[in-house]
Amino acid sequence: MTTDDLKAALAQVKYPGFSRDIVSFGLVRAASLTDGVARISLALTTSDPKVPTQLKREVEQCLRALAGVREVVVEIAVARAPANGAAGDNLAGNAAAPKAIKFAVAIASGKGGVGKSTFAVNLACALAQHLTAQGRPGRVGLMDCDIYGPSVPLMIGLQGQRPNVAGDNIIIPLEKHGVKVMSMGFLVDENTPVVWRGPMIMKTIQQFVQNVQWGELDILLVDLPPGTGDAQLSLVQTLPLDGAVLITTPQPAATNIARKGGLMFQKVNVPLLGVAENMSYFLDPAGLRHALFGEGGGQKTADSLGTILLGQVPLIAGIRAGGDSGEPVVVNAPSGEAAKIFRAIGEKILTLLAGRPG
């Protein structure tokens, strides 16, 4: 039995008070099995003495049920949580999720150039329109975690603006089109490149979660940079995600890498809500569809990951123009085909989230 086998079993153990497990929170530092003895090392940050005891008991119970395990040894290193820690425990030294956020969803892709940020901005605006129509305005947030190339401020019409800072260094997010927005693009000059290593990225993402006054949100969309690096891993260890949406274009050059992104989320036990296929087809003036980037890639990616295809967004000049002008197509052409598709995807995501246990 390998370390991965043990961690797969430990994914059944939830952190007390959360629907997320101890593996996805990064609390399992070592796991091995020798001569029938399973040795597990956990690292916690908590001020509650009941948490280590409860986790030790549940880990032992979980592993003793495995064939080939006759004894379980659990070692737990506990660091005391700071007195001003957000929402109690900080788990593995990271910021706890604001309890006022009902659902947090990552918008991700395996590679760049597939229109992920454009999708995230339009989806956020579509969700804001839907919730406002239900009498719940101001309940959508968009957190731009693309530290190196933040494009959300431009696309949503907030470029060049700066958020206010309240007491205790709490940042007040900017708001546009009914969406509360936080981005690295608000904090640095547009001509200044961000040249950071992993620890700085992790700290920034933690601050975006912990030190931003999001208020009451029905959903927070998190626009991730492409890939499976520091930003992605920092996020899943900082903010308990309720799901992830993968963005791809139809061709294999995009879908093959998007699949790897989906496997990363599965590895850290973040549910995949589905795949969205961007730039699916071009609709000419005569109403004929042209598959410029091939076809079927989004569905194949969804099938390979055991999830669903949420929708197909066409290649429309208005989507690009809306991003360049800061007036997303969902806002400037709300009755158009693209807006209808984004709203349908948004409503499907809300339905999936509402049906999830925990």
N, C-alpha and C positions, 0 to 999 in steps of 0.2 A: 504493500500500500504506500503510495507516494504522498509527498507534501500536498500536492494538488487534490488528492483524494480526501485527505483530512480536512482541507479548507472547504471543499465542496460540502462535506458533512456539516462543518461549523457554520455554513451559510444559513442553517436552520435556526441558529441562536440569535435572537433579536436583542438589541441593546435596550435595556429597560426604559420604557416610555416612548420608544420609537418603533416605527414599522421597518426600519432598516436593520440589517444584520451586522454582526461584529466584523465580518470579513470585509464587507464593502466600506465600512467605516475605517478600515486600516488598523484595527486594534490587534490583529493577530500578527505578531512579529516573528514567530517561529513555530513550526509544527513538524514532528517527526515520529516515526514508529520503529522501535527496535525491540526484537524478541517479545513482541506482544505488549510492550509498554509505549503508550502514546504520550509524548511530552509536548505540551502546548505552552507558549509564552505570550502573554497579553500585556499591553501597555495602555493604561487608562489615565485620564485626567478627570478627577471627580472629588467633590467634597462630601459625597454621600457614602458612608461606610457600608450601606446595604448593597450597593452596586457590585463591588468585587465579589462579595459572598454569593450573590445571586448568579452572577456570570460563571463563577467557578462550579457551582452546583449544576447549572444547565449545560455547561461544556462537558462535564463528567458524564452526565446522563446521556447526552447526545452521542459521545464517542464509545461508551460502553455497549451501545446497541450495535456497533459494527463488528462484523466477523473478523476474528484475528486480533482483537483488542481485549486484553485481559486486565489491564491496569491503565489508569489515566493519571498523569501528573500535570497539574496546572500551576504555572508560576505567573503571578500578576504583579507588575510594577505599577504602583499608583503614585501619580503626582497630584498634589492638592490643587484644585481649581482656584483661580484668583477670586478674591471677594467680589469684584465687580464684573465677573463673568456674565456673558449674555445668556439669559434664559437658563441659568443653572449650570449644568455640566458642559464642558467644552470637548468631551470625547477625547480624541487623540490629540489634544492641544489645539484644536481648531475651533472656529466660531460656530456656535449653535445656530440653527435656522430660526429666523424670526417666526414666532408662532402665529403672527397675523397673516402669514402667507399660506393660503389654503393648498395650492399646488405649485410646484416648481418643475419646469420642463426644459430640458436642454435641446437646443437646435444645433445639430452637428453635421459634419460632413467629413469624409475621409481626405478630400483634397480641396484645394482652393479653386476658384473660378467656376463654381457651380451655382452661384447666386444665393448662397446661404443667408447672408445678411439681408439681402433684398427680400428674401422669403420671410425672414424673421420679422422685419419691419412691417411688411404688409399683413402678416398673420396677426401681429400685435394690434394693428389698427382694426383688422376685421373682428378680432375678439372684443375690442373696446366698443365697436359699433353694436355687436350682438348683445353685450352685457348692458350697455346704455339703454338699448331698446327694452330690456327687461327691468329697467329701473335701478341698475347697479352701475352708475358711472364711476370712473376713476378707480376701477378694480383690476386694471391690467398693468403689469410692470415689464420693462425690457432692460435686461442687464447685459451690456456689451462687454464680453470678456476677451475680445480680440485685442490683446494688449499692444501688439506690434503694429497692427493696421486697422484701427477703429474707424469704421465707415458709417456706423449708425447715426452719429450726429448730422452728417450731411444728408443722409437718406430720409430722415424724419423731420428735417427743417430746423435743427438746433445748432448748426455749425457756428462756432465762434462764441457761443454762450457759456457761462460759468455758473455752476450751482452755488447756492448760498450754504453757509455753514452755521449751524445753530450751536447751542451750548454742548460741552463735552465732545467737541469735534464731530458732531452728527451732521452728515451731509443731507441736504434737502434735494431730492432728485428733481430734475427739470420735467416739465410735462408738455406734451404736444399731441394733438389729435386724440386726446383721451387716454394717452399712454404715459406712465411715469418712466423716465429714462435715466440710466446712469451709464457712463462710458469713460474710458480712459481718455477719449478725445476731448472731454471737457476739462481735463486737468493738465494737459501739456499743449504747448504751442504746436500748430499744425506743421511747422517746419522743423520740429525737433524730433529726431528718431528716438525710440525707446530701445535702449540696449541693456537688457537685463538678463540675469541668470534666473534659474528656477525658483530659489527662495523668495526673490522679490515679486515674482509673478504670484506665488502662493499667498504672500502677505496682502497684495493688492486685491485678490479675489476674496480673501477673508474680510477685508475692510468693506468691499462692495456689499457683502452679505450682512455684516455686523454693524457697520457704521453709517449705513444709509437708511434714512427714515422712509421706508417704503409704505408704511401705513397698512391698512387692511386691503389685501389683494385676493382676488379669486384665483389669479394665475400670474406667475412670474416666468417669463420666457428668458432663457439664458443663451445668448448668441456666442457660441464657442468658436475659437479659431480652428482652422482645419488641422487634422492630425490626431495623434494620440499621445501628446506630450505632457509637459508640466501643467499647463492650464487645465487640461481635461482631468488629470488625476487630482489636482488641487481642488477642483470643483466638487468631484464626487466624494471627497473626504471632508469637505466643508459644509456643503448644503445637501441635505437629504432630498435627492431628486425623486419625483414621483413618476418620471418617465423621460424618454428621449425620442426625438424625431430626427430621422436621417434624411438629409437632402442629397440628391444625386441628379445627374443628367443621364440620358438613356444609354450613352455609349459605354463599352467595357472599360475604357480608361478611367472612367469615374466610378462605375458600379463596383469594380473589383476592389477599389480602395474604400469605398463607402462600406462595403461588407466588413472590412477590417475594423472600421469605426464601430459598427454594430456589435461585433464580437467583443470589443473592449468594454462596452456598456454591459453586455451580458456577463462578462468576467467579474465585474464589480457589482453585479446584481442590481443594475438599474433597468427597469422594464423598458422594452422598446415599444412605443406606442404605434409606430409604423414608419413607412418610407414615403417621402413626397418626391415625385419626379418633376424637376424643374426643366424649363426649355424643352418640353416634351415634343412639341410640334409647332410649325409655323403655319398660320392661317392666312392665305393670300386673299386679295380683294374679292375673288370669285367664290370664296368660301371653301376652297380646297385645302386639305391638310397636307403638309410636307414634313416628313420625318428627317429633318436636317442632321440630327445627331443619332440616327438609328431609332429603334423602338423596342419596347419590351424590357428595357434594362431595370426600370424601377420595380416592376412586378417580379422579375427574377431575383432581384436583391431581397425584396420582402419575403419571397418564398424560401430563399436560402437561409434566412434568419428566423423563420417561423413567425413572421408578423404580417401586417397587412399593408397594402398600398393605399395611402390616405387620399391621394389625388394626383392629378397631372396638371401642371401649370404651363400654359402655352408660351411660346416665344413671341412676345408682343412689344412693339416699340414703346408703348405707353408705360410699361413696367420700368423700362430703363430710364425713360424721360422723367417719370415720377421720382425715381431715386435721385437723379441729378438735381432736381428742382426742390427737393424737400417736401414734395406733395405726393405721397405714395398713391399708386393707381387706385387702391381701395378707397382713398379719400377723394381724389379728383375725378374719378369715374365710378362712383359707387354702384351704378346700375349696369356696368359693363361686365363682359364675360369673365375677366380676370378677377374682379372683385367678388363675383358670385362663387368662383372656385375657392378663393381664399376663405370666404365666410363658411363655405361648406366644410372645408378642412378644419377650420377652427371649431365649428360646432361638433364635428366628429371627435376631435381631441377632447373637448369638454365632456362628451358622452362617455368616452373611454375612461377618463379620469374618475368620473362620478361612479362608474361601475367597479372601480378597483377596491379590494378589501383594505381595511386599515385606514 
